[in-house]
Amino acid sequence: MGLLLLLLLLLILLAGPGLFLWVRTLTRGQWRHSPGWFAGSTVLLLLATGAVYLVGSLAGGLDPEEACHADGEPYDRAYRRAHFREYTRWFPLHDRCHAGHDLVPAWVNPALVVLPALALLCLAWAVRLAATHRHTEKDTP
């Protein structure tokens, strides 16, 4: 848990200045026509995706049996052996104690789909705005 907090602190320190500029542009109402704001949103969404992935992949901790018992659930070794591929995949993330209980929070896998999709949309919109600005500047004498 201490490592997770340290990673979160590092993430905040790295993203802090960018987050400040992002919020300032948002509050001033300049975001609608700013390709930089949408590009920054892309970066923030990708950082959030990484943070969510860390939360999901570290949900069981280093000892899933202990994590299951901490959640008040029995640990089924036979189930884990039979479904080895399920908790070693990159996506979707699962770390089940038994067939009925997953240590990975339910919101993690949907967030791992939605956040990168939003990042892609923001990136596409940033490119569109940049191309529009460039085209408008060329036409202006």
matplotlib code that plots the C-alpha trace (Angstrom):
import matplotlib.pyplot as plt

x = [0.0, 2.9, 4.3, 0.9, 0.8, 4.3, 3.4, 0.3, 2.3, 4.8, 2.0, 0.5, 3.9, 4.4, 0.9, 0.4, 1.7, -0.1, -3.3, -3.1, -2.8, -5.6, -8.0, -7.0, -7.8, -11.1, -12.2, -11.4, -13.6, -10.7, -10.8, -13.3, -10.8, -7.5, -5.8, -3.3, -6.1, -7.4, -3.8, -3.3, -6.6, -5.2, -2.1, -4.2, -6.5, -3.6, -2.1, -5.4, -5.6, -2.2, -3.2, -6.4, -4.4, -2.1, -5.1, -6.5, -3.3, -2.3, -5.8, -4.8, -1.5, 1.5, -0.4, -3.9, -4.8, -4.2, -6.2, -9.1, -9.1, -8.9, -12.0, -13.7, -13.8, -12.5, -9.5, -10.0, -6.7, -8.3, -10.3, -7.2, -5.2, -8.0, -8.3, -4.7, -5.0, -7.8, -5.6, -2.5, -4.0, -3.4, -7.1, -9.7, -8.1, -9.3, -8.0, -10.6, -10.7, -13.3, -16.0, -18.1, -15.6, -13.1, -10.5, -10.3, -13.0, -15.9, -15.2, -11.6, -12.3, -14.9, -12.6, -9.8, -12.0, -13.6, -10.5, -8.4, -11.4, -11.8, -8.1, -8.4, -11.3, -9.5, -6.4, -8.5, -10.2, -6.9, -5.6, -8.8, -8.6, -4.9, -5.6, -8.4, -6.3, -3.5, -5.9, -7.4, -4.0, -3.0, -6.1, -5.7, -3.6]
y = [0.0, 2.3, 1.8, 2.7, 5.9, 6.8, 6.2, 8.4, 11.2, 10.9, 11.1, 14.2, 15.9, 15.1, 16.0, 19.0, 21.8, 20.5, 20.0, 23.6, 25.0, 22.6, 23.9, 27.6, 27.3, 25.5, 28.2, 31.0, 29.4, 29.2, 25.4, 25.3, 26.7, 25.5, 22.5, 22.6, 22.0, 19.0, 17.7, 18.2, 16.4, 13.5, 13.3, 13.6, 10.9, 8.6, 9.2, 8.4, 5.2, 4.2, 5.0, 2.9, 0.1, 0.2, 0.1, -2.9, -4.8, -4.3, -5.0, -8.4, -7.2, -9.5, -12.2, -12.7, -15.3, -12.7, -10.1, -12.5, -13.2, -9.4, -9.0, -11.8, -14.2, -17.8, -18.4, -21.3, -22.6, -25.2, -22.4, -20.2, -23.1, -24.0, -20.3, -19.4, -17.5, -15.3, -13.5, -13.3, -11.5, -7.9, -7.1, -7.5, -7.4, -10.1, -11.4, -13.8, -15.4, -17.8, -17.8, -15.3, -12.6, -10.5, -8.4, -6.0, -3.3, -3.4, 0.1, -0.7, -2.6, -0.1, 2.8, 1.0, 1.2, 4.6, 6.6, 5.7, 6.2, 9.7, 10.3, 9.3, 11.6, 14.5, 13.9, 13.8, 17.0, 18.7, 17.7, 19.1, 22.4, 22.7, 22.1, 24.6, 27.3, 26.7, 26.8, 30.1, 31.7, 30.9, 32.6, 35.7, 38.4]
z = [0.0, 0.7, -2.8, -4.3, -2.3, -3.4, -7.0, -6.6, -5.1, -7.9, -10.4, -8.8, -8.8, -12.5, -13.5, -11.1, -13.3, -16.4, -14.3, -13.1, -16.7, -17.8, -15.1, -15.7, -19.4, -18.5, -16.1, -18.5, -21.2, -23.7, -24.0, -26.8, -29.3, -27.8, -29.4, -26.5, -24.0, -25.8, -26.2, -22.5, -21.8, -23.8, -21.6, -18.4, -19.6, -20.4, -17.0, -15.4, -17.5, -16.1, -12.5, -12.9, -14.4, -11.4, -9.0, -10.8, -11.2, -7.6, -6.2, -4.9, -3.5, -3.4, -1.6, -3.0, -0.3, 2.4, 0.4, 0.1, 3.8, 4.5, 2.4, 4.4, 1.5, 1.3, -0.9, -3.4, -4.6, -6.9, -8.6, -9.0, -10.6, -12.9, -14.1, -14.1, -17.4, -16.1, -13.5, -15.6, -18.6, -19.4, -20.0, -18.5, -15.1, -12.6, -9.4, -8.0, -4.7, -5.9, -8.6, -6.8, -5.6, -7.5, -5.8, -8.7, -8.2, -10.7, -12.1, -13.2, -16.4, -17.8, -16.9, -18.9, -21.9, -21.5, -20.6, -23.6, -25.9, -24.5, -24.9, -28.6, -29.1, -27.4, -29.6, -32.8, -31.8, -31.0, -34.4, -36.0, -34.1, -35.0, -38.7, -38.6, -37.0, -39.4, -42.4, -41.0, -40.5, -44.1, -45.5, -43.3, -45.1]

ax = plt.figure().add_subplot(projection="3d")
ax.plot(x, y, z, "-o")
ax.set_aspect("equal")
plt.show()
